[in-house]
Amino acid sequence: MLSDEIDLHTNEALPPVSKRTNDLCFLPIKSAGADELLEHLSQEFSIVRLENMSRSQITETLLDTRIFLDFGHHPGKDRVPREAALCGAIPVVRAEGAACFEQDVPLPKELLIESRAFFDGPEFVSRVQNILNSAEEFNDALSQYRAKIASEKQTFDSEIQALIQNSIGEVVKG
């Protein structure tokens, strides 16, 4: 197996969720079909679209956002939810694909939202409000998630070494 790593280093202390300016941010490219939901959300929350931004602008936005919404299907461990977590934002992801597996996306079940709810505006607004109201309750789980993300470089390096060793072994046998 060969995983990946996130190379994101923020040199600042993470501001608490309660001190952040933006309520929500999301990737428009992954939000096809969510126009009605976004309309409901925009009536209650400040929302930032992560588009036409440099990497540093995305990082700055994530450092000032309470919740990162991921509308995707998660064919694997997605990069942006992990970057959001490293920036102190609460990742709220659609429970599809890899997000259904704790080893890939080890988030509390309240942050893994089934597809049906992602497309039910009033219910989703209520769930986001509940997450924001209880943001502090996720601190321990998100700290563990950030530590796991930080360890991914070491895991990746170990997997590369194993791949090299296996390749050398195959050459010697062949």
Phi, psi and chi 1 to 4 in degrees:
 res  aa     phi    psi   chi1   chi2   chi3   chi4
   1 MET       -  143.3 -178.1  172.4  135.1      -
   2 LEU  -131.0  116.1 -172.9   59.6      -      -
   3 SER   -94.6 -152.1   58.9      -      -      -
   4 ASP  -144.7 -179.0   70.4  -16.6      -      -
   5 GLU  -140.1  160.7   61.3  166.0  -54.0      -
   6 ILE  -108.6  125.4  -62.8  -71.4      -      -
   7 ASP  -104.7   78.4 -177.3   24.0      -      -
   8 LEU  -132.0  117.0  176.9   72.0      -      -
   9 HIS  -121.6  113.8  -55.8  -75.7      -      -
  10 THR  -101.8  132.4   57.7      -      -      -
  11 ASN   -93.6    6.8  -66.0  -33.8      -      -
  12 GLU  -112.7  156.0   23.1 -175.2  -49.0      -
  13 ALA   -68.0  140.9      -      -      -      -
  14 LEU   -74.3  125.4  -62.5  176.2      -      -
  15 PRO   -69.4  145.5   19.6  -24.8      -      -
  16 PRO   -62.6  152.8   13.6  -17.9      -      -
  17 VAL   -53.3  -39.6  169.4      -      -      -
  18 SER   -65.3  -19.5   61.9      -      -      -
  19 LYS   -97.6    3.6  -58.6  -73.4 -173.8 -156.8
  20 ARG   -86.3  149.6  -66.0  168.5 -179.2 -120.3
  21 THR   -80.3  -46.5  -54.4      -      -      -
  22 ASN   -88.4  137.0  -52.0  -46.7      -      -
  23 ASP   -77.0  -49.1  -67.8  -37.4      -      -
  24 LEU  -137.2  151.5  -48.0  170.0      -      -
  25 CYS  -142.0  160.1   68.0      -      -      -
  26 PHE  -159.3  165.5   71.3  100.2      -      -
  27 LEU   -95.8  111.2  -70.1  167.4      -      -
  28 PRO   -57.1  -32.3  -25.7   35.0      -      -
  29 ILE   -62.4  -22.6 -163.4  162.2      -      -
  30 LYS  -104.2   11.3  -66.4  173.2   73.5  175.3
  31 SER  -112.9   23.1   66.2      -      -      -
  32 ALA   -55.9  131.0      -      -      -      -
  33 GLY    87.4    1.9      -      -      -      -
  34 ALA  -106.0   17.4      -      -      -      -
  35 ASP   -58.0  -44.0  -64.8  -23.2      -      -
  36 GLU   -64.9  -41.9 -171.7  176.0  -42.7      -
  37 LEU   -62.5  -44.9  172.2   62.6      -      -
  38 LEU   -62.9  -34.3  -70.0  165.4      -      -
  39 GLU   -62.9  -45.4  178.6   61.9   32.8      -
  40 HIS   -60.5  -46.1  -78.2  -78.1      -      -
  41 LEU   -63.6  -39.7  -69.6  168.6      -      -
  42 SER   -67.4  -18.5   68.8      -      -      -
  43 GLN   -76.5  -20.3  -67.0  172.5   18.4      -
  44 GLU  -113.3  -26.0  -59.7  -68.8  -33.5      -
  45 PHE  -133.6  155.5  -53.2  104.7      -      -
  46 SER   -82.7  133.1   64.0      -      -      -
  47 ILE  -127.4  137.6  -59.0  175.8      -      -
  48 VAL  -119.7  130.6  175.9      -      -      -
  49 ARG   -88.0  125.3  -59.5  166.0   64.5   92.1
  50 LEU   -86.5   83.2  -64.4  176.3      -      -
  51 GLU  -148.5  153.0   63.7 -176.9  -11.3      -
  52 ASN    53.7   41.5  -58.4  -41.7      -      -
  53 MET  -125.4  150.0  -66.8 -178.8 -179.1      -
  54 SER   -76.0  168.6   67.7      -      -      -
  55 ARG   -58.3  -42.2 -178.6  174.0  170.3   86.3
  56 SER   -67.7  -35.3   64.2      -      -      -
  57 GLN   -66.6  -38.1  -70.7  171.2  -42.6      -
  58 ILE   -64.1  -44.2  -71.1  173.6      -      -
  59 THR   -60.9  -45.5  -60.1      -      -      -
  60 GLU   -59.9  -41.6  -72.5  173.9   29.7      -
  61 THR   -65.2  -44.9  -59.0      -      -      -
  62 LEU   -63.0  -34.1  -68.9  170.6      -      -
  63 LEU   -69.3  -17.1  -75.9  164.1      -      -
  64 ASP  -116.1   19.2 -165.2   32.0      -      -
  65 THR  -120.7  139.7  -59.5      -      -      -
  66 ARG   -75.1  -49.0  -67.5  179.5  175.3  100.0
  67 ILE  -130.3  133.4  -69.8  178.6      -      -
  68 PHE  -101.6  122.2  168.7   75.0      -      -
  69 LEU   -95.9  129.4  -66.6  177.7      -      -
  70 ASP  -117.3  110.2 -166.0  -35.1      -      -
  71 PHE   -85.7   -1.0  -67.0   90.2      -      -
  72 GLY   -69.6  175.6      -      -      -      -
  73 HIS   -95.7   -6.8  -66.5  -77.1      -      -
  74 HIS    52.2   68.6  -52.8  -73.9      -      -
  75 PRO   -68.2  -14.3   22.6  -29.9      -      -
  76 GLY  -162.8 -168.2      -      -      -      -
  77 LYS   -69.8  109.6  -64.6 -173.6  -51.6 -176.2
  78 ASP   -74.1  145.5  -77.5   -3.6      -      -
  79 ARG   -73.0  -48.0  178.2 -179.8   53.0   84.8
  80 VAL   -65.3  -40.3 -178.8      -      -      -
  81 PRO   -60.1  -34.7  -21.8   30.3      -      -
  82 ARG   -70.3  -41.1  -68.9 -177.2  -72.9  159.8
  83 GLU   -62.8  -40.3  -72.4 -178.3   -7.3      -
  84 ALA   -60.1  -44.8      -      -      -      -
  85 ALA   -61.9  -42.5      -      -      -      -
  86 LEU   -62.7  -27.4  -70.8  175.0      -      -
  87 CYS   -88.3    1.7  -71.1      -      -      -
  88 GLY    89.5    0.8      -      -      -      -
  89 ALA   -78.0  154.6      -      -      -      -
  90 ILE   -89.0  115.6  -60.4  170.7      -      -
  91 PRO   -79.1  125.5   18.5  -18.5      -      -
  92 VAL  -116.1  116.0  173.7      -      -      -
  93 VAL  -121.6  152.6  -57.7      -      -      -
  94 ARG   -73.2  128.1 -172.5  169.5  159.6 -165.3
  95 ALA   -77.5   77.8      -      -      -      -
  96 GLU  -136.9  154.0  -68.6  -72.7  -27.0      -
  97 GLY    53.6 -131.1      -      -      -      -
  98 ALA   -61.1  -24.3      -      -      -      -
  99 ALA   -65.9  -13.5      -      -      -      -
 100 CYS   -84.4   -4.1  -65.7      -      -      -
 101 PHE  -116.2  119.6  -60.8   97.8      -      -
 102 GLU   -58.3  -33.7 -172.5  172.7  -17.3      -
 103 GLN   -66.5  -24.0   67.0  -91.9   28.3      -
 104 ASP   -93.1  -42.6  -70.1  -29.9      -      -
 105 VAL  -133.8   80.7 -175.3      -      -      -
 106 PRO   -81.2   70.9   30.7  -34.0      -      -
 107 LEU  -110.7  156.1  -68.1  172.1      -      -
 108 PRO   -58.9  146.9  -21.7   31.2      -      -
 109 LYS   -58.5  -26.7   64.7  178.9  174.3  153.8
 110 GLU   -65.8  -20.8  -63.0   87.6   -6.4      -
 111 LEU   -97.0   -4.3  -55.5 -179.8      -      -
 112 LEU  -107.1  103.1  -59.6  167.5      -      -
 113 ILE  -106.6  129.4  -60.3 -177.6      -      -
 114 GLU   -62.7  151.7   63.5  -79.8   -4.4      -
 115 SER   -54.4  -41.4  -69.9      -      -      -
 116 ARG   -53.7  -45.0  175.6 -162.4   55.3   75.8
 117 ALA   -70.0  -28.7      -      -      -      -
 118 PHE   -64.2  -18.8 -105.8   87.7      -      -
 119 PHE  -117.9   23.0  -62.4   99.5      -      -
 120 ASP  -121.6   94.2 -179.8  -20.7      -      -
 121 GLY   -48.0  -58.8      -      -      -      -
 122 PRO   -61.1  -41.3  -25.9   34.6      -      -
 123 GLU   -65.4  -42.1  178.5 -177.2  -16.7      -
 124 PHE   -66.1  -41.3 -162.9   82.6      -      -
 125 VAL   -57.5  -43.8  165.3      -      -      -
 126 SER   -62.7  -43.3  175.0      -      -      -
 127 ARG   -66.2  -40.8  -70.8  176.9   80.4  168.5
 128 VAL   -63.2  -42.9  167.4      -      -      -
 129 GLN   -61.4  -41.2 -167.6   60.3   57.4      -
 130 ASN   -62.4  -40.6  -71.8  -20.4      -      -
 131 ILE   -63.7  -45.7  -69.3  167.2      -      -
 132 LEU   -63.8  -39.0  -72.7  173.4      -      -
 133 ASN   -67.1  -25.9  -70.7  -19.3      -      -
 134 SER  -118.4   28.0   57.2      -      -      -
 135 ALA   -53.1  -39.5      -      -      -      -
 136 GLU   -62.8  -27.3  -50.4 -103.9  -31.7      -
 137 GLU   -66.2  -18.7  -65.9  175.4   23.3      -
 138 PHE   -93.8   -2.2  -59.7  110.7      -      -
 139 ASN   -55.1  -48.8  -75.1  -15.7      -      -
 140 ASP   -63.4  -48.4  -73.3  -19.1      -      -
 141 ALA   -61.9  -40.8      -      -      -      -
 142 LEU   -72.1  -31.4  -68.7  174.9      -      -
 143 SER   -64.1  -41.8  -70.0      -      -      -
 144 GLN   -64.8  -40.8  -69.0  172.7   17.5      -
 145 TYR   -62.5  -44.9 -174.6   43.4      -      -
 146 ARG   -62.2  -38.9  -75.6 -170.0  -72.4  -85.0
 147 ALA   -64.8  -40.2      -      -      -      -
 148 LYS   -63.0  -43.6 -179.5 -179.0 -176.8  -26.5
 149 ILE   -62.7  -42.5  -65.1  165.2      -      -
 150 ALA   -63.6  -29.5      -      -      -      -
 151 SER   -82.2   -5.9   74.2      -      -      -
 152 GLU   -64.4  -29.0  -71.7  175.3  -15.1      -
 153 LYS   -64.1  -44.2  175.7  158.9 -179.5   38.3
 154 GLN   -63.9  -42.5 -178.2  179.4   -1.5      -
 155 THR   -61.4  -46.4  -58.7      -      -      -
 156 PHE   -59.6  -46.6 -179.3   70.8      -      -
 157 ASP   -60.2  -40.5  -70.5  -14.7      -      -
 158 SER   -64.7  -40.2  -63.7      -      -      -
 159 GLU   -66.2  -38.9  -68.9  167.3  -11.8      -
 160 ILE   -63.2  -44.6  -68.3  -68.7      -      -
 161 GLN   -61.4  -41.7  -72.2  -56.7  -44.6      -
 162 ALA   -64.1  -39.9      -      -      -      -
 163 LEU   -62.6  -43.9  179.6   63.6      -      -
 164 ILE   -62.7  -45.9  -69.0  168.2      -      -
 165 GLN   -61.9  -42.5  -68.8  -57.7  -43.6      -
 166 ASN   -64.1  -40.0  -73.6  -19.5      -      -
 167 SER   -65.4  -42.0  -64.6      -      -      -
 168 ILE   -63.3  -42.7  -69.7  170.9      -      -
 169 GLY   -60.8  -39.8      -      -      -      -
 170 GLU   -67.8  -38.7  -69.7  -62.6  -42.8      -
 171 VAL   -64.5  -43.7  169.1      -      -      -
 172 VAL   -63.4  -41.5  170.3      -      -      -
 173 LYS   -68.2  -37.5  -73.0 -179.8 -172.9  176.3
 174 GLY   -75.4      -      -      -      -      -
